[in-house]
Amino acid sequence: MGEALANGIRICLFAGLREQAGWAEQHVPVAAAAQEPLTPEHLWNSLQLPGALSSVRIAINHQFADPQTPLQPGDELAFLPPISGG
């Protein structure tokens, strides 16, 4: 499975996003001949995840990132819902 992860993006959902989508983790293969870079926004839209991306925090390899940040094979992409509390 290590080779499969090196050739794709690992997508992780947390908390309410995970519950709404019905899954916690998926692997998305990355085509070597892709003409445009794959971004978190592109994956969010293609996976039809619940809610608006503008209300979600994005992390790539444990670092907060922008929705337009290009992804590379082997990256881990996490979508984190808004956290409320006091």
C-alpha positions as CSV (number, residue, x, y, z in Angstrom):
1,M,0.0,0.0,0.0
2,G,3.0,2.3,0.4
3,E,3.5,2.6,-3.3
4,A,-0.2,3.4,-3.8
5,L,0.0,6.2,-1.3
6,A,3.1,7.6,-3.1
7,N,1.1,7.8,-6.3
8,G,-1.9,9.5,-4.8
9,I,-3.4,11.9,-2.3
10,R,-4.6,10.7,1.1
11,I,-7.7,12.6,2.1
12,C,-8.8,12.7,5.7
13,L,-12.1,14.1,7.1
14,F,-12.6,15.0,10.8
15,A,-15.5,15.4,13.2
16,G,-18.8,16.5,11.7
17,L,-17.4,16.3,8.1
18,R,-16.5,12.7,8.6
19,E,-20.0,11.9,10.0
20,Q,-21.8,13.8,7.2
21,A,-19.8,12.2,4.4
22,G,-19.9,8.7,6.0
23,W,-16.1,8.1,5.6
24,A,-12.9,9.2,7.4
25,E,-10.2,8.5,4.8
26,Q,-9.9,7.9,1.1
27,H,-7.0,7.6,-1.3
28,V,-7.3,9.4,-4.6
29,P,-4.8,8.4,-7.4
30,V,-3.0,11.2,-9.1
31,A,-2.5,10.9,-12.9
32,A,1.1,11.5,-13.9
33,A,0.0,13.3,-17.1
34,A,-2.5,15.6,-15.4
35,Q,-2.6,18.9,-17.4
36,E,-3.4,21.1,-14.4
37,P,-2.4,20.8,-10.8
38,L,-4.8,19.1,-8.4
39,T,-5.9,21.4,-5.5
40,P,-7.9,20.9,-2.3
41,E,-10.7,22.9,-3.9
42,H,-10.8,20.6,-6.9
43,L,-11.0,17.5,-4.7
44,W,-13.6,19.1,-2.4
45,N,-15.8,19.7,-5.4
46,S,-15.2,16.4,-7.1
47,L,-16.0,14.4,-3.9
48,Q,-19.2,16.5,-3.3
49,L,-18.3,17.0,0.3
50,P,-21.0,18.5,2.6
51,G,-21.1,22.3,3.3
52,A,-19.1,25.2,1.9
53,L,-15.3,24.9,1.5
54,S,-15.0,28.5,2.8
55,S,-16.0,27.4,6.3
56,V,-13.5,24.5,6.4
57,R,-9.8,24.6,7.4
58,I,-7.4,22.8,5.0
59,A,-4.2,21.2,6.0
60,I,-1.6,19.6,3.7
61,N,0.9,17.4,5.4
62,H,-0.1,18.8,8.8
63,Q,0.4,22.5,7.7
64,F,-2.6,24.8,7.1
65,A,-3.0,25.6,3.4
66,D,-5.0,27.6,0.9
67,P,-7.7,25.9,-1.2
68,Q,-5.7,26.6,-4.4
69,T,-2.4,25.1,-3.1
70,P,-1.2,22.5,-5.7
71,L,-1.1,18.9,-4.3
72,Q,1.7,16.4,-5.0
73,P,1.6,12.6,-5.1
74,G,2.1,11.4,-1.5
75,D,0.5,14.4,0.2
76,E,-2.0,14.0,3.0
77,L,-4.9,16.4,2.7
78,A,-7.1,17.1,5.7
79,F,-10.4,18.9,5.8
80,L,-11.3,20.2,9.3
81,P,-14.7,21.6,10.1
82,P,-15.1,24.8,12.0
83,I,-14.6,24.4,15.7
84,S,-16.8,26.2,18.2
85,G,-16.4,26.5,21.9
86,G,-15.8,28.9,24.6
